[in-house]
Amino acid sequence: MSSCFFWMKYYFQFVDDKKQNTIFVTMQKLRYLLFPITIVYIIITMFRNWLYKVNVKRSFKFSIPVINIGNLSMGGTGKTPHTEYLIKLLKGTHHLATLSRGYGRKEFGFKIADEKTTSKQIGDEPLQFYKKFGSEITVAVESDRVKGVMDICYQKEEIDLVLLDDAFQHRSIQPGFNILLTDYSHPFYNDYVLPVGDLRELRHGKGRADIIIMTKCPSFENLNRTDIIQKIKPNSNQSVFFSKVIYGDVYEFNTFETVNLTKKNIILVTGIAKPNPLLNYLKKSYNVLEHCKFADHYRFKEKDIDDISNLLIKFAELDPIIITTEKDAMRLIGCEFEVKVKQQPWFYQSITVALDDKEKFDKLILDYVQENRRDY
């Protein structure tokens, strides 16, 4: 039921901002009518977690370091750039594999990415990892995380470290280290369980985390860290960090090379959960003629590309270009209408993250990995 409300938000993507905000606020209020379903959902998730706690349901632990990057909410907390941060930190000294569910892919089962792999086979985020890091790491997908780690270790015996992408609620696997992300603009401590809110489980699920990161902070200078940490209520063994998005280079679709854009009129195309920060950033340097918003992980259709092409014609006098996100770009690479895309001036904006106490964070990660390395 909550997913219905989620997708309805995008039904109104082409109305003006004022009407859109009114519709969104109305839908948020309507979600409270679903409170009885929330009670049922809470009971089910609590019972499930209890079964794991008393070992009725088995949770598997592996002999190699396994780090999980996840959240309590339905998404939009920045898992992808934080996973990439860990890849950059660890890939030079370890045989590293990432394991994702492969959300939105059209195939099933275990798969390791190679140069012919498309987002339909593994999903956009795993493909982004592969395109960015290539043979430096192993990129795998499997909805069953236990089976996925086992298959990785069987097919790639040299792997000595696995990063789990979005497996905080996958209790069948027991990561050695849990990183929990929460969005600065929508923190878990102000949210409610589905379908009234966006939480996948009760707030006290945060207790399984070793590190909690408040993501997408506007700046580090004006943060009221003390107040936020008091609201998070971390346990004595938990560390809290703050991160912010850093917008990086713009890349051209055909060459995947960075470009210095001189054209100032753009059409923005997004299929991510929370596009407004990117929109606001681009508005500082560009004239955004149109923002085409689609649902998170949206699978573009040929008609969408034709509609965007019509916008290029509409604004032809202004000689616009098209900018999208890196994740959205992955769904357009290798698609059946890729030729049409390459005929248009498509570019994508890359992002990274910065942490407020990078040295402490890096040390916690490196210490865990070193202490739990497999003896050969």
N, C-alpha and C positions, 0 to 999 in steps of 0.2 A: 504493500500500500504506500509506504513512504517513497518507494522508487517512482510511483506514479506522480507524486508531487515533484520529485526531482526532475523528471523528464518534462513535466508541464512548464517548468521555468523556462525551458528553451523553446517552447511553442510560441512564446511571445517575444522572440529574439529580435524581431524587426520593428517593434513599436518603440516610441520614444522613451527616454530614460525615466521621465516622470511617471508615465503610465506603467512602465515595467516595474518600478519600485512599488507602486500602489498594488499591483497584482501580486508581487512577491510577498509583501507584508500580509496581504489577505490570506494567501496560501499558508504562510507560517502560522497564522492564527487558527486556520482550519485544522492544522495538524494536531492541535490540542484535543480535538474531538476524537482522536484515535488513541487517547490515553489507555482505555481498557486493553487495546492490543499491546501497548507498551508493557503493561503489567505481565501479560502472558509471555512476551519476549524476554523480560527480565527473569522470570521463573525458569524458562527453558535454558537461558545462558548460565544462570547460577547453578542449576542442576548439572549441566554439562561440565562446568569448571570444577564442581565438587567431585564428580566422578574421576577427573584427572587427579585431584588433590588426594583422594583416598586410594588411588591406584587401581580403581575398577577399570578405568580406561588407561591403556598404557601409553606412556610418553617416551619416545626413543631419544637417546643421547649418543652422540658419535665421538670417536676418539680423536677427531681433528677439530680445530677451532671452528665454531659456527656462530656468526654474528647476524642478528636479525635487525632489520630496520623497518619499523611498523608504526601504527597509530591506533587510537581507540575510535576514531571517527571514520566517516565514509570516504575520505580522500581529500586531496587538495592541500596536504600538509608539506609537500616538497620532498617526497621519498626519493625521487629520481636524482636530483642534484646532490642530495646527501649520500646516496649510494655511490655516486661518481666521486665524491670527496674521499670516501673510504677506499675506492679502487685506486685512486691516485696515491693515497697514503701507503698502500700495502702491495701493489702489484710488482714493485721493483725487487722485493725481497721474498716474495711468496708465489707459489703456483696457485693462483686465485681463480675461483669459479663463482659466478653469480647464478642464483636459482630464483626464478620468478614463476608465478602462475601463468603468465602470458595472457593477461586480461584482453578480451576482444579477439583473440585469434580464432581461426576457422578450423584448425586441426587439433587433434587430441593426442595425449601421450607425451612421452619424454622426447625431447629434441635438443640437440646441440647446434647452435648457429654456425653457419659457414658463409662464404662469400655469395652464395646463391639464395640465401634465406630472405624471405620477405616478412613484413609485419603480419600478414595473414597467417603465417605459419607459427610465429612466436610472439606476436604482439608488438606494440610500438616502443615501449620502454626497453625491453631486452634488445630489440634491434638497434636502438640508440646506443646501448652499451657496446654492442658489437661494432657498429660503424665508427665509434669514437676510439675504442681501444683495440679492436681487431684481434690479432693473434697473441697479444700480451696477456689476455685472460681467456677463460672458457665461459661462454654464455649459454646457459641451459634453461629450459622451461619444463615444468611438470606441476600439475595441480596438486598431486600427492607429494608433499614436501619430503616425507621420509623416503619414499621410493626414489624421488629425484636425487637426493644426496647419495643414496646407495648406487644409483645408476652412474652418477658422476664419478664416484670413487672406483667403480668397476671399469668404466670405459677410459678414465683418465687417472691412472694410478699415481701420477705425480702430484695430483691436487692435494694441497695441505691446508687449505682454508676456503670456507664457503661463506658467501654473503647471501642471506635470505632477504628477498625483496617482499615486504608486506606479508609477514607470517606471524604477526603478534597474536592473532586469534587461532592459529593452527597449533593447538595444544598437543597434537600427536607427535610433534617434534619438539625437543627441548634444546633451544639454542644455549650455547655457553655464555652468550652476552646479548642482552636485549637493549636496543635503542628505541625509545618512544618519542615520536614527533607530535607536536601540537601547534596549531596555527595561532599566531599572536592575535589576529583579528577574530578568531573563533576558538578560544581555548577549551579544552575538554571540561574544565571545572565550571564553565558557564553553559554547558551543553547537557542534553538529556538523551536517554536511550531511544532508539528507533521504536516506532515511527514519529513520536513527538519531536525528537531531536535527531541528531546524526550519529550518535554513539553506537558502536557495535556491541558494547557491553557496559556494565556499570563503571563509574569513575575509579573505583578502588582497584580496577584491573591494572592501573598504573604501578601497583606494587610489584609486578613482575619485571619491571624495567630496571636496568643498571644505570642507564643515563636517560634523562629527559631533556629534550631540546625544544625550546620555544622558537619556532621558525617564523620566517618572513617578518622579522622585526623592522620597523621603519628606520631605526638607527640605533646605535649602541649608546650614544652620548646621553640621550634623554630618557633612557629606560629606568623605570622604578623597579629595579631588580628585587629589592627586599619585599615589596608588596606582591609581586608576581610569585616569588618563591613561597611566600606565606600561603597564597591561594593554591599553589600546586601541592603543598604539604608533602614534600619528599620524605622518604624514610631516611634513617641515618646512613644507610649504605648507598644511597642514590645521589648522583651528581646532577646538577641542573646547569644547562648551557643555553646560550641565546645565539641565534644565527640570523643572517640577513641575506637577501638575494643580491647578487652582483650580476648586472647585465653585461655580457661579454661581446664578442665579435658577431657581426652579421655575415652569414654564409650564403653563397649562391648555389641554387639547386643543381645546376648542370655540372659544375666543377667541384663543389664542396670546398671551395677556397674562400677565405675571408675577403671581404670587399669593403671599401670605403665609399659609402653611399653619398652621392651628391644630390640626388633627387629628393625633394622634400615632401612630395605628395604621395601618400600611401593608402592602400586598402589593407586593413588588418583582418586576418582570418584566424580564428581560434576554435579549438575543440578540446579545451581543458576546463577543469572544474571552476577555477577562479581567474578569469582573464583580466580583471580590472587593474591589478598592479602593472601588468605589461602595457595595457592601454595608456595608463597615466604616465608611465615612463616614456613611451614613444611620443606622446603628445608634447613632451618637452623639446623634442628635436624635429618632429615632423608634423605635417598637416594631415590628420587622419580623416580621409574623405568618407570612409565607410568602415564599420566594424561588423563583419559577418561572424556571428557567434553560433557555435554548434555545441552539442552535448559533449561531456568529457569522454574521451576515447572514440569520438564519432568516426564512423567509417564513411569517408567521403564517396559520393556517387558522381557519375559523369555529369549529371544535371547540375550538381553543385559547382563543378568546374566551369560549365557553360555559363551559369549565372554570374560567376565571378568574372568570367571573360566579358560578359555584357557590361559589367561595371567598368572595366577597362575602356570599353567603347564609350560608355556614358561620360566618363571623365577624360576622354582622349586629349582634350585641349590642355589638360594639366599634366599629361605624360606621367601617370602614376605607376608605381610598382606595388607588388604584393608582398607583405611580410606576414609570416606565420611563426609558430613556435617550433622548437626542435622536435618535440614529440609528434606534432601534427605532420611535420615533414616526413617522418618515418612511415606514416600511413600512405603517403603519396608516392614514395619511392617504390618502384616495382609494381605499382598498381596497373590494372588493365588499360587505363587511359593516361599512362605516364607520358606518352608522346604529346598529348595536349598540354599537360602541365609544363613540359620543357619548352613549349612554344611560347609560354607566357613568362613575364619577368617575376618569378617567384624567388623569395629569399627567406631565410629563417634566422631568428634571433636566439643566440645561445645564452645560457645562464650558468652561473656557479653559485656557491654559497661561501660565506665567510663566518667564522665562529668568533665569539667574543673572547674566549680564552683557548686559543688554538693549541698552545703548548700543553696545557693540562689535558685537553681532550685527546690529543694525539698520544700522549703518554699512557692514558688509561687503555686505549685501544691496543697499542703496541705491547704494553705489559701483559694484557690478557692473552694476546696471541702468543707471545714468547713463553709464557707460563704453561700454555696448553698445547704447545707444538707436539706433534707425534714423533716419537723416537723411532728412528729407522735402524 
